[in-house]
Amino acid sequence: MKTELGTHSTVEARRSHTPVLRKAVAGVVLILVAALAVKLVVGFVMAIFWTIVVVAAVLAVLWALKTLIW
């Protein structure tokens, strides 16, 4: 029984240590997710910006037509 307990604790000790490769993969995954999140936020901000630009351009054209025609 003593050897079984010793073996069991050795297996648990090995599982508690995270290998370097596993940490590296986790770091790469975090970097990729962060890059994707930044890209989504930038895309959202750009979509809002261009929507405002288009609305301003339409309003400018309407104002110019009103000024020239009416």
C-alpha positions as CSV (number, residue, x, y, z in Angstrom):
1,M,0.0,0.0,0.0
2,K,2.8,2.3,0.7
3,T,4.1,2.0,-2.9
4,E,0.7,2.7,-4.3
5,L,0.4,5.9,-2.3
6,G,3.9,7.0,-3.3
7,T,3.2,6.3,-7.0
8,H,-0.1,8.2,-6.7
9,S,1.5,11.2,-5.2
10,T,4.2,11.2,-7.9
11,V,1.6,11.2,-10.6
12,E,-0.3,14.1,-9.0
13,A,3.0,16.0,-8.6
14,R,3.7,15.6,-12.3
15,R,0.2,16.8,-13.3
16,S,0.4,19.8,-11.1
17,H,3.4,21.2,-13.1
18,T,2.5,22.9,-16.3
19,P,4.9,22.1,-19.2
20,V,6.6,25.0,-20.9
21,L,5.0,24.1,-24.2
22,R,1.5,24.2,-22.8
23,K,2.2,27.7,-21.3
24,A,3.6,28.9,-24.6
25,V,0.4,27.7,-26.4
26,A,-1.8,29.4,-23.8
27,G,0.2,32.6,-24.3
28,V,-0.2,32.4,-28.1
29,V,-4.0,31.8,-27.7
30,L,-4.3,34.9,-25.4
31,I,-2.4,37.0,-27.9
32,L,-4.6,35.9,-30.8
33,V,-7.8,36.5,-28.8
34,A,-6.5,40.0,-27.8
35,A,-5.6,40.8,-31.4
36,L,-9.0,39.7,-32.6
37,A,-10.7,41.8,-29.9
38,V,-8.7,44.9,-30.9
39,K,-9.5,44.3,-34.6
40,L,-13.2,44.0,-33.8
41,V,-13.2,47.2,-31.7
42,V,-11.3,49.1,-34.4
43,G,-13.7,47.9,-37.0
44,F,-16.7,49.0,-34.9
45,V,-15.2,52.4,-34.4
46,M,-14.5,52.8,-38.1
47,A,-18.0,51.7,-39.0
48,I,-19.4,54.4,-36.7
49,F,-17.0,57.0,-38.2
50,W,-17.9,56.3,-41.8
51,T,-21.6,56.3,-41.0
52,I,-21.2,59.8,-39.5
53,V,-19.1,60.9,-42.6
54,V,-21.9,59.7,-44.9
55,V,-24.6,61.4,-42.9
56,A,-22.6,64.6,-42.8
57,A,-22.0,64.4,-46.6
58,V,-25.8,63.9,-47.3
59,L,-26.6,66.8,-45.0
60,A,-24.1,69.0,-46.8
61,V,-25.5,68.1,-50.2
62,L,-29.1,68.8,-49.0
63,W,-27.9,72.2,-47.5
64,A,-26.1,73.1,-50.7
65,L,-29.2,72.2,-52.8
66,K,-31.5,74.2,-50.5
67,T,-29.1,77.2,-50.7
68,L,-28.9,77.1,-54.5
69,I,-32.4,76.1,-55.4
70,W,-34.8,77.6,-52.8
